[in-house]
Amino acid sequence: MIDTHCHLTFPQLADRVDEVLAAADQAGVERLITIGTTPDDAEAARTIAERYEQVYFAAGVHPHYAPEVSFRDLPRIAELVAHPKCVAFGEMGIDYHYPDPPRHIQHDLFNAQLEVIRYSELDKPIVIHCRKAVDDVLGLIDASGIPGSRFVFHCFTEPPEEIRKVLAIGAMVSFTGIVTYKNAPEVRESALLVPDDRIMIETDSPYLTPEPHRKIRPNEPRYVADTAAHLAQLRETSLSDFVKLTTANAKRFYKID
């Protein structure tokens, strides 16, 4: 398996990366992508990826950190993405779940990052954080002219009518442990709509531990196996086939050997 989205740099995991990776390996997780949320965080992710063969990283600015990051910092993101173990831009996007940061600040930062990507010679994927903002995210992606097939909407939590819009642009979709929660039936409905060649799995650890381990904190990459098992059952396929499928999708999308 590949945990396509985790945060090994976050304090809940950063002090015991050796232990976390050993547990992931025992659970069958052969590759991990640790995602940068600010320029400094992405540099820390690079350091981990350089240290561990099975770890890759991505570099971007999460919308929650929009007020803290200057546009002058964005060239650092472009430099980090050029690193051979950086497999994607991101995460980036828009989040309306909370009132802050203000929407216009999130929009400006997301637009600025899309501009950096548009003028970059690096043809790497783009990891999207989108919460209750599908129409606005898709509108800005469309305006950027960047092909929809370069995007993955990570930690998808929206209902079926929203995933249909995302699938229409050719994007990939990734699911976390939320899909295993009893109070998330719409996420399961959405997961059934994703074509076999467009679905991936992740933990978003240290958050969102899947059932049956939901009370365990922090979440870890090893638990991506439980999300895979739940989705395989939901989509009425064997776990081994679903793991092969999602692993192949991740390797193709992120150009991982």
C-alpha positions, 0 to 999 in steps of 0.5 A: 500500500501507499499512504498518499497523504500524511504529515510526518513533520507534525509534532504528534509524529515527528519525534518518533518517525522511525517507530511510525515507519516500522509500524507502517512497514509491518502493516504493508505500507511500502511508500508514504508521501508526507505533505508540506503545509508551509514552506518551512514544513515542506523543508522539514518534509524534504529532510525526512524524505532524504533520510528514508528511502520509502518516504516522498514529499510534497510542497505547498501552502495549506489554506489554514496558513494563508495569513502567515505566508507571504507571496514572496515565500512561494519561490521556495515552494517551487525550489522544493518541488524541483527536488527529486523526492518531491512528487507534487505541489501541495497541499493547497486550496480553499476551506470554508469549514471555519470562518477564518482565514477570510475567503479572499485571503485563501483565494489570493494564495491559492491563485498565486500558487496556481500561477507558480505552477502554471509558469513552472517547467515541472509537470508534477501533480497538485494536491488539493485541500477542499472543504465545502468549497468545490465550486470555488476551487474548480472555478479557480482551477478552470481559470488557471488553464492547468489540466484537471488530470493533474489534480487530486482532491485529497481527504474527500468529504463531500456528497455525490453531487460534488464528487461528480463535478470533481470527476468531470474535470478528470481529477483523482480523488483520495479517501481517508478514515472518514469513509469508515465513520458511521456519520459519513454516509455521503462520503461512502456514496461518493466513494462508490462513484469514483472510477477504478483508475481515479481512486487513492487512499491516505491517512492524513495522519496524525488526524482522522484515525479510521474505524475500528481504531477511531479512538486511537490518537494520533493516527498513523500511516499503518492505519491506511490498511483499515481504510483500504479494507473498508473501501474494498468491502464497500466497492465489492472487491477483494482487499488484495485487488483493491490494494493493487489497484490503489497502489498502481494508481498512486505510482502512476499519478505521482510517478513513483517507482 
